[in-house]
Amino acid sequence: MMGIQKDRVKFNVGGRIFETTATTLANAGRNSFFGALFDENWDLLQANSPQEFFIDRNPDCFAVLLDLLRTGDLYIPANVPERLLYREALFYGLIDHVRSAKWGPFDGNRLCLARSITGCAPGDGTAIRASPDGGCCVAHGSVVHVFDWMLEEHPPINLDYQRVNDMGWINPANVVISACERLGRGDGGMGLFSSSTGELKYKFQVSHENQLKSYTAGALSFSHDYKIFASCKGRSNEYGVGVWDQVTGKQVDFFYEGPGWSLGDADKLQWLNGSNCLLVATLFPRKDNCYISLLDFREKKMVWSWSDILAPLTVDEKRVRDAIAMEESNSICVVNEYEDLGFIDLRSWGGSVRWSSRSRLMKGKMPDEPCYPKLALHEGQLFSSMNDCVSVFCGPDWVLTSRLRRSYGGSICDFSIGGDRLFALHSEENVFDIWETPPPPII
């Protein structure tokens, strides 16, 4: 009986009493509000804990969230507004639990079109990035439109005629935007903005020999140890990759382009956590040839590179449009404009491309204004966009297993996966689609 008593926890939430167990609260996870009630061994902190915890929050929402921890199912009564519940879930650190219960675990082969959003800007969109909590931001020229995970739009971020090159999320509250420098003004580069207000919090500066440098920031990437990487181009056409601390915003490193390397104006950066290297890809048509490199920032050297200059490829195969590293298979996947997938062995410096024609979806004439394919790797599935659809590949041989298609809006110019959602941005109409995985039925 004493063990059962110690396992009980009582809460007073807005005047209502709730009683539950430590086992139920442990389902919330270490990073939740309730994780603070436990020690490192997942035992309740009984010695200095009150017999009843008072929380000045909404009791109706607390009841829904507590039931979610007990059963894993989400039931929202009619008297509880969803936005209020999501706000409370954010407070308790349970937003991932709510998302998972509402949409189910992400599975590209089970994705269904959930919603389309149109008319957020007068021009066509150029890039879309999913946030970690299921929202997104969309770039249209010099304006970035930010949507929370309820898909309600926040105040837009206007860069005053500086063209947006790339975007990335630090967390649900902050977004990093890279942009072109305005000629003669030196106000390009990169900034951290509030996703809720659009306010500029600070600019990321580049310094060399204690002098600040004007630069244009391009592709972005982020590491798990809170670093930001950006391809940079200086006024004198010097190229490199800058590194900043996400927390302080201070520059911590810079990797300058060396002889025979091509790092500047990179189209794609990807941080590889397993090898602590950065993939840098400069692709056609930005340059006539494709350059893909892996940089080791600890050794300050390039540890692997590939270019189609040395590869015996046909003209069509040479036009690599995107690249993504797959650490588990020690390979890099590339895609050409016909959506042929190719694979390069990372264990061989400058190795040849093994093309997989079985993955080809498009035959014959390309549309008048094609959108170049993009690649993404998520939860062991490979995604590739082509025209108005996104293809899903699975298994050790990356066999085509599913296609996500919506004809309205024209070709897909960009897509992004995050927060258990896939966002697809169309080029010809001002529209982006949201694809979700429906949860299995409750039996």
Kinemage of the C-alpha trace (Angstrom):
@kinemage 1
@onewidth
@group {chain A} dominant
@subgroup {mainchain}
@vectorlist {calphas} color= white
{ca met a 1} P 0.000 0.000 0.000
{ca met a 2} L 2.884 2.361 0.722
{ca gly a 3} L 4.249 1.841 -2.816
{ca ile a 4} L 0.879 2.697 -4.297
{ca gln a 5} L 0.632 5.801 -2.122
{ca lys a 6} L 4.048 7.045 -3.241
{ca asp a 7} L 3.050 6.514 -6.867
{ca arg a 8} L 0.066 8.837 -6.553
{ca val a 9} L 0.248 12.475 -7.564
{ca lys a 10} L -2.418 15.105 -6.908
{ca phe a 11} L -2.885 18.318 -8.904
{ca asn a 12} L -5.063 21.359 -8.301
{ca val a 13} L -5.548 22.882 -11.761
{ca gly a 14} L -7.510 26.108 -11.739
{ca gly a 15} L -9.448 24.931 -8.673
{ca arg a 16} L -10.205 21.376 -9.864
{ca ile a 17} L -8.530 18.394 -8.248
{ca phe a 18} L -6.926 15.686 -10.391
{ca glu a 19} L -5.252 12.541 -9.118
{ca thr a 20} L -3.050 10.299 -11.214
{ca thr a 21} L 0.014 8.053 -10.977
{ca ala a 22} L 3.700 8.466 -11.642
{ca thr a 23} L 3.407 5.806 -14.344
{ca thr a 24} L 0.926 7.944 -16.255
{ca leu a 25} L 2.998 11.109 -15.862
{ca ala a 26} L 6.143 9.321 -17.051
{ca asn a 27} L 4.428 8.856 -20.421
{ca ala a 28} L 4.849 12.594 -20.916
{ca gly a 29} L 8.623 12.206 -21.347
{ca arg a 30} L 11.678 13.783 -19.790
{ca asn a 31} L 11.362 17.114 -21.611
{ca ser a 32} L 7.782 17.762 -20.542
{ca phe a 33} L 6.413 19.850 -17.683
{ca phe a 34} L 5.884 16.659 -15.720
{ca gly a 35} L 9.409 15.381 -16.336
{ca ala a 36} L 10.643 17.868 -13.725
{ca leu a 37} L 8.771 15.905 -11.040
{ca phe a 38} L 11.117 12.929 -11.429
{ca asp a 39} L 14.747 12.229 -10.633
{ca glu a 40} L 17.229 10.608 -13.017
{ca asn a 41} L 15.853 7.146 -12.183
{ca trp a 42} L 12.271 8.149 -12.965
{ca asp a 43} L 11.341 8.159 -9.281
{ca leu a 44} L 9.054 10.871 -7.961
{ca leu a 45} L 10.829 13.605 -6.019
{ca gln a 46} L 8.948 13.000 -2.784
{ca ala a 47} L 11.200 14.587 -0.168
{ca asn a 48} L 10.619 18.264 -0.926
{ca ser a 49} L 7.455 17.904 -2.983
{ca pro a 50} L 4.100 19.261 -1.829
{ca gln a 51} L 1.259 16.813 -1.351
{ca glu a 52} L -0.714 18.757 -3.932
{ca phe a 53} L 0.670 20.648 -6.939
{ca phe a 54} L -1.198 23.811 -7.853
{ca ile a 55} L -1.177 24.827 -11.552
{ca asp a 56} L -2.921 28.019 -12.595
{ca arg a 57} L -4.071 26.737 -15.984
{ca asn a 58} L -7.261 25.611 -17.719
{ca pro a 59} L -8.705 22.511 -15.987
{ca asp a 60} L -10.793 21.331 -18.958
{ca cys a 61} L -7.693 21.146 -21.174
{ca phe a 62} L -5.720 19.472 -18.397
{ca ala a 63} L -8.371 16.747 -18.239
{ca val a 64} L -8.040 16.105 -21.996
{ca leu a 65} L -4.243 15.969 -21.831
{ca leu a 66} L -4.206 13.737 -18.757
{ca asp a 67} L -6.550 11.319 -20.503
{ca leu a 68} L -4.196 11.379 -23.509
{ca leu a 69} L -1.315 10.309 -21.254
{ca arg a 70} L -3.450 7.536 -19.772
{ca thr a 71} L -4.817 6.038 -22.995
{ca gly a 72} L -2.807 7.433 -25.912
{ca asp a 73} L -6.065 8.574 -27.539
{ca leu a 74} L -7.123 12.179 -28.089
{ca tyr a 75} L -10.737 13.133 -27.464
{ca ile a 76} L -11.571 16.846 -27.563
{ca pro a 77} L -15.005 17.667 -26.083
{ca ala a 78} L -17.191 20.251 -27.789
{ca asn a 79} L -16.655 22.741 -24.954
{ca val a 80} L -12.849 22.807 -25.459
{ca pro a 81} L -11.624 24.978 -28.379
{ca glu a 82} L -8.807 23.227 -30.257
{ca arg a 83} L -6.583 26.320 -30.273
{ca leu a 84} L -6.886 26.571 -26.485
{ca leu a 85} L -5.990 22.891 -26.121
{ca tyr a 86} L -2.932 23.266 -28.362
{ca arg a 87} L -1.779 26.292 -26.380
{ca glu a 88} L -2.041 24.299 -23.165
{ca ala a 89} L -0.276 21.334 -24.771
{ca leu a 90} L 2.626 23.642 -25.627
{ca phe a 91} L 2.782 24.797 -21.994
{ca tyr a 92} L 2.995 21.224 -20.697
{ca gly a 93} L 5.411 20.100 -23.417
{ca leu a 94} L 2.870 17.639 -24.826
{ca ile a 95} L 2.440 19.016 -28.332
{ca asp a 96} L 4.195 15.974 -29.862
{ca his a 97} L 1.765 13.673 -28.056
{ca val a 98} L -1.199 15.658 -29.378
{ca arg a 99} L 0.157 15.651 -32.938
{ca ser a 100} L 0.868 11.926 -32.898
{ca ala a 101} L -2.595 11.113 -31.554
{ca lys a 102} L -4.279 13.440 -34.053
{ca trp a 103} L -2.372 12.441 -37.199
{ca gly a 104} L -0.670 9.151 -36.401
{ca pro a 105} L 3.044 8.441 -36.967
{ca phe a 106} L 4.422 9.858 -40.213
{ca asp a 107} L 4.302 7.380 -43.094
{ca gly a 108} L 4.825 8.570 -46.655
{ca asn a 109} L 2.892 5.638 -48.065
{ca arg a 110} L -0.185 6.567 -46.043
{ca leu a 111} L -0.155 10.344 -46.455
{ca cys a 112} L -3.458 11.961 -47.392
{ca leu a 113} L -4.096 15.498 -48.589
{ca ala a 114} L -5.433 17.328 -45.540
{ca arg a 115} L -5.669 20.927 -46.728
{ca ser a 116} L -4.528 23.485 -49.294
{ca ile a 117} L -3.790 27.148 -48.564
{ca thr a 118} L -3.985 29.731 -51.338
{ca gly a 119} L -3.476 33.427 -51.830
{ca cys a 120} L -0.873 34.215 -49.154
{ca ala a 121} L 1.091 36.522 -51.515
{ca pro a 122} L 0.636 38.164 -54.923
{ca gly a 123} L 3.575 36.324 -56.522
{ca asp a 124} L 4.562 32.703 -56.909
{ca gly a 125} L 6.229 30.948 -54.008
{ca thr a 126} L 9.904 30.040 -54.221
{ca ala a 127} L 10.642 27.925 -51.112
{ca ile a 128} L 8.833 26.213 -48.241
{ca arg a 129} L 10.225 24.915 -44.936
{ca ala a 130} L 8.363 22.822 -42.358
{ca ser a 131} L 8.740 23.767 -38.702
{ca pro a 132} L 9.501 21.162 -36.013
{ca asp a 133} L 5.990 21.473 -34.594
{ca gly a 134} L 4.078 21.094 -37.875
{ca gly a 135} L 3.861 24.689 -39.065
{ca cys a 136} L 5.732 26.124 -42.035
{ca cys a 137} L 7.146 29.236 -43.637
{ca val a 138} L 6.830 30.125 -47.321
{ca ala a 139} L 9.085 32.527 -49.236
{ca his a 140} L 7.724 34.750 -52.000
{ca gly a 141} L 10.513 36.973 -53.286
{ca ser a 142} L 11.486 39.191 -50.349
{ca val a 143} L 8.564 38.190 -48.101
{ca val a 144} L 8.301 35.151 -45.822
{ca his a 145} L 4.859 34.054 -44.667
{ca val a 146} L 4.817 32.070 -41.420
{ca phe a 147} L 2.090 29.618 -40.400
{ca asp a 148} L 1.748 27.930 -37.023
{ca trp a 149} L 0.797 24.296 -36.756
{ca met a 150} L -2.880 25.291 -36.650
{ca leu a 151} L -2.083 26.763 -40.110
{ca glu a 152} L -3.026 30.252 -39.007
{ca glu a 153} L -0.807 32.932 -40.531
{ca his a 154} L 1.404 35.136 -38.375
{ca pro a 155} L 2.588 38.617 -39.384
{ca pro a 156} L 4.753 38.257 -42.510
{ca ile a 157} L 8.498 38.886 -42.479
{ca asn a 158} L 9.425 41.525 -45.058
{ca leu a 159} L 13.092 41.827 -46.008
{ca asp a 160} L 12.646 45.147 -47.826
{ca tyr a 161} L 13.354 43.932 -51.370
{ca gln a 162} L 16.153 41.538 -50.428
{ca arg a 163} L 15.492 38.238 -52.188
{ca val a 164} L 15.160 35.278 -49.818
{ca asn a 165} L 17.610 32.479 -50.589
{ca asp a 166} L 16.809 29.954 -47.857
{ca met a 167} L 15.051 29.554 -44.515
{ca gly a 168} L 15.327 27.247 -41.528
{ca trp a 169} L 13.782 26.731 -38.127
{ca ile a 170} L 15.783 27.001 -34.910
{ca asn a 171} L 12.662 26.044 -32.927
{ca pro a 172} L 8.937 26.761 -33.257
{ca ala a 173} L 9.513 30.341 -32.052
{ca asn a 174} L 12.428 31.368 -34.287
{ca val a 175} L 13.272 31.165 -37.969
{ca val a 176} L 16.571 31.942 -39.711
{ca ile a 177} L 16.423 33.601 -43.135
{ca ser a 178} L 19.307 34.003 -45.588
{ca ala a 179} L 19.130 36.690 -48.239
{ca cys a 180} L 20.991 38.493 -51.014
{ca glu a 181} L 22.883 41.639 -50.169
{ca arg a 182} L 21.446 44.819 -51.609
{ca leu a 183} L 24.024 46.453 -53.841
{ca gly a 184} L 25.997 49.089 -51.965
{ca arg a 185} L 24.052 48.811 -48.730
{ca gly a 186} L 25.669 45.842 -47.038
{ca asp a 187} L 22.414 44.764 -45.398
{ca gly a 188} L 22.189 41.274 -46.829
{ca gly a 189} L 23.321 38.115 -45.114
{ca met a 190} L 21.319 36.297 -42.504
{ca gly a 191} L 18.984 37.124 -39.617
{ca leu a 192} L 17.035 35.468 -36.805
{ca phe a 193} L 13.353 36.403 -36.758
{ca ser a 194} L 10.487 35.739 -34.385
{ca ser a 195} L 8.033 33.377 -36.074
{ca ser a 196} L 5.093 34.880 -34.153
{ca thr a 197} L 5.773 38.608 -34.649
{ca gly a 198} L 8.163 38.777 -37.600
{ca glu a 199} L 10.563 40.879 -35.509
{ca leu a 200} L 14.264 40.791 -36.363
{ca lys a 201} L 16.075 39.599 -33.230
{ca tyr a 202} L 19.644 39.832 -34.509
{ca lys a 203} L 21.839 39.599 -37.576
{ca phe a 204} L 24.538 37.001 -38.092
{ca gln a 205} L 27.783 38.779 -38.910
{ca val a 206} L 30.870 37.591 -40.756
{ca ser a 207} L 34.215 38.897 -39.535
{ca his a 208} L 37.733 38.312 -40.825
{ca glu a 209} L 40.836 39.683 -39.115
{ca asn a 210} L 38.562 41.679 -36.782
{ca gln a 211} L 36.748 43.358 -39.666
{ca leu a 212} L 33.078 42.904 -40.488
{ca lys a 213} L 32.424 41.676 -44.017
{ca ser a 214} L 29.385 42.167 -46.247
{ca tyr a 215} L 28.133 38.894 -47.644
{ca thr a 216} L 25.259 37.110 -49.318
{ca ala a 217} L 24.022 34.026 -47.478
{ca gly a 218} L 22.671 31.071 -49.441
{ca ala a 219} L 21.822 27.518 -48.448
{ca leu a 220} L 21.369 26.741 -44.728
{ca ser a 221} L 21.804 23.699 -42.513
{ca phe a 222} L 21.659 22.999 -38.771
{ca ser a 223} L 23.442 20.538 -36.481
{ca his a 224} L 22.275 18.880 -33.281
{ca asp a 225} L 24.908 20.763 -31.276
{ca tyr a 226} L 23.219 24.082 -32.075
{ca lys a 227} L 25.338 25.230 -34.990
{ca ile a 228} L 24.092 27.074 -38.090
{ca phe a 229} L 25.869 26.585 -41.413
{ca ala a 230} L 25.416 28.893 -44.395
{ca ser a 231} L 27.073 29.098 -47.793
{ca cys a 232} L 28.478 32.612 -48.151
{ca lys a 233} L 29.620 34.853 -50.978
{ca gly a 234} L 31.578 38.037 -50.297
{ca arg a 235} L 31.655 41.210 -52.355
{ca ser a 236} L 34.947 40.228 -53.952
{ca asn a 237} L 33.522 36.839 -54.983
{ca glu a 238} L 35.236 35.004 -52.152
{ca tyr a 239} L 33.284 31.882 -51.249
{ca gly a 240} L 32.985 29.694 -48.194
{ca val a 241} L 30.779 28.217 -45.473
{ca gly a 242} L 30.139 30.206 -42.307
{ca val a 243} L 29.305 28.684 -38.930
{ca trp a 244} L 27.386 30.389 -36.132
{ca asp a 245} L 26.189 29.439 -32.669
{ca gln a 246} L 22.397 29.190 -32.598
{ca val a 247} L 22.133 30.389 -29.001
{ca thr a 248} L 24.469 33.395 -29.074
{ca gly a 249} L 24.395 34.212 -32.779
{ca lys a 250} L 28.177 34.568 -32.772
{ca gln a 251} L 30.364 33.377 -35.637
{ca val a 252} L 32.408 30.370 -34.514
{ca asp a 253} L 34.094 29.228 -37.732
{ca phe a 254} L 34.488 29.829 -41.459
{ca phe a 255} L 35.580 27.367 -44.136
{ca tyr a 256} L 37.044 29.163 -47.154
{ca glu a 257} L 36.924 27.696 -50.630
{ca gly a 258} L 40.275 26.257 -51.676
{ca pro a 259} L 41.877 25.428 -55.022
{ca gly a 260} L 39.788 22.918 -56.959
{ca trp a 261} L 36.864 23.203 -54.531
{ca ser a 262} L 33.444 24.675 -55.222
{ca leu a 263} L 31.735 25.785 -52.021
{ca gly a 264} L 30.301 29.195 -52.749
{ca asp a 265} L 26.734 29.766 -53.857
{ca ala a 266} L 25.948 26.191 -52.830
{ca asp a 267} L 22.428 24.984 -53.549
{ca lys a 268} L 22.366 22.444 -50.729
{ca leu a 269} L 23.938 22.019 -47.290
{ca gln a 270} L 23.285 18.970 -45.105
{ca trp a 271} L 24.808 18.237 -41.709
{ca leu a 272} L 25.677 14.561 -41.115
{ca asn a 273} L 25.460 13.803 -37.407
{ca gly a 274} L 27.140 10.407 -37.592
{ca ser a 275} L 30.327 11.567 -39.293
{ca asn a 276} L 30.283 15.206 -38.088
{ca cys a 277} L 30.664 16.369 -41.677
{ca leu a 278} L 28.822 18.862 -43.849
{ca leu a 279} L 27.609 18.003 -47.339
{ca val a 280} L 27.995 20.921 -49.737
{ca ala a 281} L 26.394 20.589 -53.182
{ca thr a 282} L 26.576 23.077 -56.046
{ca leu a 283} L 24.226 21.933 -58.770
{ca phe a 284} L 23.151 22.585 -62.348
{ca pro a 285} L 22.007 25.115 -63.575
{ca arg a 286} L 23.773 27.364 -61.046
{ca lys a 287} L 27.010 25.992 -62.493
{ca asp a 288} L 27.607 24.021 -65.671
{ca asn a 289} L 28.876 21.107 -63.617
{ca cys a 290} L 27.830 19.574 -60.337
{ca tyr a 291} L 30.161 19.556 -57.309
{ca ile a 292} L 29.422 17.581 -54.138
{ca ser a 293} L 31.802 17.661 -51.164
{ca leu a 294} L 31.976 16.522 -47.541
{ca leu a 295} L 33.771 18.912 -45.175
{ca asp a 296} L 35.226 17.845 -41.824
{ca phe a 297} L 35.254 20.959 -39.649
{ca arg a 298} L 37.370 19.305 -36.960
{ca glu a 299} L 40.229 18.586 -39.372
{ca lys a 300} L 39.543 21.663 -41.529
{ca lys a 301} L 39.667 19.664 -44.725
{ca met a 302} L 37.580 18.126 -47.459
{ca val a 303} L 37.254 14.388 -46.824
{ca trp a 304} L 35.262 13.391 -49.920
{ca ser a 305} L 34.251 14.980 -53.201
{ca trp a 306} L 32.580 14.136 -56.479
{ca ser a 307} L 32.050 16.065 -59.688
{ca asp a 308} L 30.404 15.088 -62.931
{ca ile a 309} L 33.437 16.535 -64.744
{ca leu a 310} L 35.288 13.284 -64.114
{ca ala a 311} L 32.322 10.923 -64.345
{ca pro a 312} L 31.596 9.176 -67.689
{ca leu a 313} L 27.964 10.276 -67.892
{ca thr a 314} L 25.604 11.179 -70.680
{ca val a 315} L 24.426 14.760 -71.084
{ca asp a 316} L 21.072 14.017 -69.448
{ca glu a 317} L 22.604 12.167 -66.529
{ca lys a 318} L 25.057 14.992 -65.961
{ca arg a 319} L 22.280 17.421 -65.019
{ca val a 320} L 22.074 16.586 -61.342
{ca arg a 321} L 19.340 18.682 -59.725
{ca asp a 322} L 19.548 17.672 -56.069
{ca ala a 323} L 21.609 15.518 -53.725
{ca ile a 324} L 21.164 14.050 -50.265
{ca ala a 325} L 23.512 11.998 -48.079
{ca met a 326} L 22.308 8.704 -46.592
{ca glu a 327} L 24.692 7.803 -43.794
{ca glu a 328} L 23.227 4.366 -43.037
{ca ser a 329} L 24.108 3.128 -46.525
{ca asn a 330} L 27.320 5.195 -46.898
{ca ser a 331} L 26.005 6.762 -50.067
{ca ile a 332} L 24.744 9.956 -51.623
{ca cys a 333} L 21.533 9.933 -53.618
{ca val a 334} L 21.264 12.305 -56.581
{ca val a 335} L 18.388 12.962 -58.951
{ca asn a 336} L 18.374 14.277 -62.510
{ca glu a 337} L 15.681 16.222 -64.343
{ca tyr a 338} L 13.965 12.975 -65.414
{ca glu a 339} L 13.759 11.810 -61.775
{ca asp a 340} L 16.253 9.026 -62.287
{ca leu a 341} L 17.741 8.281 -58.898
{ca gly a 342} L 21.485 7.776 -58.776
{ca phe a 343} L 23.689 6.535 -55.929
{ca ile a 344} L 27.336 7.387 -55.229
{ca asp a 345} L 29.390 5.298 -52.788
{ca leu a 346} L 30.895 7.495 -50.049
{ca arg a 347} L 33.618 4.901 -49.468
{ca ser a 348} L 35.102 5.686 -52.876
{ca trp a 349} L 36.474 9.177 -53.539
{ca gly a 350} L 34.831 10.562 -56.683
{ca gly a 351} L 33.112 7.256 -57.462
{ca ser a 352} L 30.756 6.743 -60.377
{ca val a 353} L 26.984 7.100 -60.186
{ca arg a 354} L 24.893 3.945 -60.145
{ca trp a 355} L 21.643 5.025 -61.799
{ca ser a 356} L 18.389 3.265 -60.967
{ca ser a 357} L 16.116 3.548 -63.987
{ca arg a 358} L 13.446 1.516 -62.187
{ca ser a 359} L 12.643 4.625 -60.201
{ca arg a 360} L 11.919 6.726 -63.291
{ca leu a 361} L 8.378 8.075 -63.367
{ca met a 362} L 8.376 10.636 -66.156
{ca lys a 363} L 8.813 9.679 -69.799
{ca gly a 364} L 8.866 11.806 -72.924
{ca lys a 365} L 8.520 15.555 -73.199
{ca met a 366} L 9.009 17.743 -70.170
{ca pro a 367} L 6.441 20.496 -69.451
{ca asp a 368} L 7.133 24.012 -70.744
{ca glu a 369} L 8.096 25.290 -67.281
{ca pro a 370} L 9.336 22.260 -65.331
{ca cys a 371} L 10.277 22.424 -61.684
{ca tyr a 372} L 13.531 20.750 -60.842
{ca pro a 373} L 13.110 17.708 -58.579
{ca lys a 374} L 13.906 17.898 -54.876
{ca leu a 375} L 14.951 15.110 -52.481
{ca ala a 376} L 14.187 14.454 -48.810
{ca leu a 377} L 14.933 11.564 -46.470
{ca his a 378} L 12.572 10.988 -43.555
{ca glu a 379} L 11.942 8.026 -41.252
{ca gly a 380} L 13.742 5.621 -43.603
{ca gln a 381} L 11.779 6.742 -46.656
{ca leu a 382} L 13.138 8.667 -49.633
{ca phe a 383} L 10.978 11.387 -51.213
{ca ser a 384} L 11.410 13.007 -54.617
{ca ser a 385} L 9.260 15.661 -56.282
{ca met a 386} L 8.602 15.783 -60.004
{ca asn a 387} L 6.074 18.028 -61.757
{ca asp a 388} L 2.846 17.885 -59.720
{ca cys a 389} L 3.598 14.848 -57.538
{ca val a 390} L 5.895 13.609 -54.785
{ca ser a 391} L 7.172 10.028 -55.068
{ca val a 392} L 8.003 7.790 -52.111
{ca phe a 393} L 10.756 5.153 -52.273
{ca cys a 394} L 11.368 2.434 -49.683
{ca gly a 395} L 13.545 -0.575 -48.970
{ca pro a 396} L 17.237 -1.311 -49.535
{ca asp a 397} L 16.807 -0.895 -53.312
{ca trp a 398} L 14.641 2.243 -52.970
{ca val a 399} L 11.663 0.871 -54.861
{ca leu a 400} L 8.868 3.276 -55.790
{ca thr a 401} L 6.021 2.493 -53.381
{ca ser a 402} L 3.691 5.492 -53.494
{ca arg a 403} L 2.909 8.774 -55.252
{ca leu a 404} L 1.313 11.838 -53.704
{ca arg a 405} L -0.363 13.885 -56.386
{ca arg a 406} L -2.521 16.964 -56.634
{ca ser a 407} L -2.942 18.513 -60.072
{ca tyr a 408} L -4.194 21.924 -58.909
{ca gly a 409} L -1.499 24.597 -58.715
{ca gly a 410} L 0.876 23.250 -61.329
{ca ser a 411} L 4.301 21.763 -60.758
{ca ile a 412} L 5.806 21.427 -57.278
{ca cys a 413} L 8.765 23.786 -56.929
{ca asp a 414} L 9.654 22.791 -53.363
{ca phe a 415} L 8.532 20.508 -50.552
{ca ser a 416} L 9.502 20.008 -46.921
{ca ile a 417} L 8.816 17.469 -44.157
{ca gly a 418} L 8.528 18.274 -40.462
{ca gly a 419} L 6.218 17.915 -37.488
{ca asp a 420} L 4.614 14.783 -38.995
{ca arg a 421} L 3.527 16.704 -42.091
{ca leu a 422} L 4.654 17.090 -45.680
{ca phe a 423} L 4.238 20.535 -47.267
{ca ala a 424} L 4.282 20.869 -51.071
{ca leu a 425} L 4.585 24.304 -52.693
{ca his a 426} L 3.265 24.699 -56.240
{ca ser a 427} L 4.877 27.061 -58.720
{ca glu a 428} L 2.152 28.141 -61.136
{ca glu a 429} L -0.516 29.058 -58.620
{ca asn a 430} L -0.130 30.626 -55.218
{ca val a 431} L -0.929 27.460 -53.269
{ca phe a 432} L 0.711 24.956 -50.961
{ca asp a 433} L -0.645 21.598 -49.828
{ca ile a 434} L -0.460 19.888 -46.451
{ca trp a 435} L -0.239 16.087 -46.384
{ca glu a 436} L -0.857 14.177 -43.151
{ca thr a 437} L -0.903 10.556 -42.033
{ca pro a 438} L -4.360 9.673 -40.698
{ca pro a 439} L -4.219 7.745 -37.398
{ca pro a 440} L -5.571 4.185 -37.372
{ca pro a 441} L -9.185 3.840 -36.254
{ca ile a 442} L -9.815 3.313 -32.551
{ca ile a 443} L -11.225 -0.175 -32.044
